[in-house]
Amino acid sequence: MTELLRYVLAEIEKLTEEEQNAIASRLLAELENERKWKSRFEATNERQWNALAKMVRQDIAAGNINSIDDVFSSEQ
C-alpha cells in the first residue's frame, strides 16, 4: 500500500461511520467502473479502433467538434 493511500485511510478513519460508508461506496463504484473500462479497452480489436478513428475524422471534417478551450474553460 502506498504512503498516500495510508494517509487517506487514516484521514477517513477520523470521519463518522456514515461519512466513511459514503466514501467507501464511491470508491467501490469507482473501482468497478475502472474494471469495466479496462475490460472494454482490452477487448477492443483493430477493426473497432479503426472504425472509431474514422468516425472522429468524419466529425472533425464536418465541424462537429468543440475547442478544448471551450470544453475546459477556466471560468467553469
VMD Tcl script that draws the C-alpha trace (Angstrom):
set ca {
  {0.00 0.00 0.00}
  {1.31 3.43 -0.85}
  {2.00 6.15 1.69}
  {-0.66 8.34 0.08}
  {-3.28 5.63 0.44}
  {-2.27 5.03 4.07}
  {-2.64 8.76 4.72}
  {-6.07 8.89 3.07}
  {-7.29 5.87 5.04}
  {-6.06 7.43 8.28}
  {-7.99 10.60 7.45}
  {-11.11 8.62 6.57}
  {-10.90 6.84 9.94}
  {-11.48 10.22 11.60}
  {-14.88 10.58 9.92}
  {-18.24 9.39 11.13}
  {-19.43 5.92 10.18}
  {-21.93 7.45 7.75}
  {-19.22 9.51 6.04}
  {-16.89 6.51 5.90}
  {-19.59 4.38 4.29}
  {-20.38 7.09 1.75}
  {-16.72 7.33 0.74}
  {-16.36 3.54 0.68}
  {-19.39 3.25 -1.61}
  {-17.95 5.84 -4.01}
  {-14.57 4.10 -4.03}
  {-16.13 0.70 -4.73}
  {-18.18 2.17 -7.57}
  {-15.05 3.81 -8.99}
  {-13.09 0.56 -8.81}
  {-15.89 -1.31 -10.60}
  {-16.03 1.40 -13.26}
  {-12.27 1.13 -13.80}
  {-12.52 -2.66 -14.16}
  {-15.26 -2.29 -16.77}
  {-13.30 0.30 -18.78}
  {-10.14 -1.80 -18.65}
  {-12.05 -4.85 -19.84}
  {-13.69 -2.94 -22.69}
  {-10.41 -1.41 -23.86}
  {-8.63 -4.76 -23.73}
  {-11.44 -6.36 -25.74}
  {-11.37 -3.68 -28.45}
  {-9.91 -5.00 -31.69}
  {-8.10 -3.22 -34.51}
  {-11.24 -3.05 -36.67}
  {-13.15 -1.33 -33.85}
  {-10.35 1.18 -33.23}
  {-10.22 1.96 -36.95}
  {-13.99 2.47 -37.07}
  {-13.80 4.82 -34.11}
  {-10.96 6.79 -35.70}
  {-12.97 7.06 -38.93}
  {-15.97 8.43 -37.01}
  {-13.78 11.00 -35.28}
  {-12.21 12.11 -38.56}
  {-15.70 12.49 -40.06}
  {-16.85 14.60 -37.12}
  {-13.79 16.82 -37.42}
  {-14.30 17.23 -41.18}
  {-17.98 18.10 -40.63}
  {-17.08 20.67 -37.97}
  {-18.88 18.70 -35.26}
  {-16.23 19.43 -32.65}
  {-15.70 21.80 -29.76}
  {-12.49 23.59 -28.93}
  {-10.80 22.14 -25.88}
  {-10.67 25.69 -24.55}
  {-14.49 25.79 -24.68}
  {-14.84 22.40 -23.04}
  {-12.33 23.11 -20.26}
  {-12.61 26.85 -19.87}
  {-11.04 28.30 -16.74}
  {-14.29 30.10 -15.94}
  {-16.22 26.87 -15.21}
}
mol new
graphics top color blue
foreach p $ca { graphics top sphere $p radius 0.5 }
foreach p [lrange $ca 0 end-1] q [lrange $ca 1 end] { graphics top cylinder $p $q radius 0.2 }
display resetview
